Amino acid sequence: MKDIDLTNWIWTVRRQTTPSPGGLADKNTKGKTARRVPSSRRPAR
């Protein structure tokens, strides 16, 4: 999984959810914009 950095538990997100007439729509971001989001879920050891 290259979108999740398991060492630092950071998730790289390249999609966004936006409102649309039929409900929420999942879309790509413009260009190669990526957000780095800390993951709140870590596996138990």
C-alpha positions as CSV (number, residue, x, y, z in Angstrom):
1,M,0.0,0.0,0.0
2,K,1.9,3.0,-1.2
3,D,-0.8,5.5,0.0
4,I,-0.2,4.7,3.6
5,D,3.2,5.3,5.3
6,L,3.2,2.5,7.9
7,T,6.2,3.9,9.7
8,N,4.6,7.3,10.5
9,W,0.9,6.3,10.0
10,I,0.3,9.0,7.4
11,W,-2.3,8.5,4.6
12,T,-1.7,10.3,1.3
13,V,-5.1,11.3,-0.1
14,R,-5.5,12.2,-3.8
15,R,-9.3,12.2,-4.0
16,Q,-12.0,14.4,-2.6
17,T,-15.7,14.0,-1.9
18,T,-17.9,16.9,-3.2
19,P,-21.6,17.5,-3.2
20,S,-23.5,16.8,-6.4
21,P,-27.2,16.7,-7.5
22,G,-27.4,13.0,-6.9
23,G,-25.6,13.0,-3.5
24,L,-21.9,13.0,-2.7
25,A,-19.4,12.3,-5.6
26,D,-15.9,11.0,-5.2
27,K,-13.5,12.9,-7.6
28,N,-9.8,13.2,-8.4
29,T,-8.1,16.3,-7.2
30,K,-7.0,18.9,-9.7
31,G,-3.5,18.1,-10.9
32,K,-1.4,16.0,-8.7
33,T,-2.4,17.7,-5.4
34,A,-2.2,15.3,-2.5
35,R,-3.0,15.8,1.2
36,R,-1.1,14.0,4.0
37,V,-3.6,12.9,6.7
38,P,-2.5,11.3,10.0
39,S,-4.2,8.0,10.5
40,S,-6.2,7.5,13.7
41,R,-6.3,3.7,13.4
42,R,-3.2,1.8,14.3
43,P,-3.2,-2.0,14.6
44,A,-2.9,-3.5,18.2
45,R,0.4,-5.0,18.9
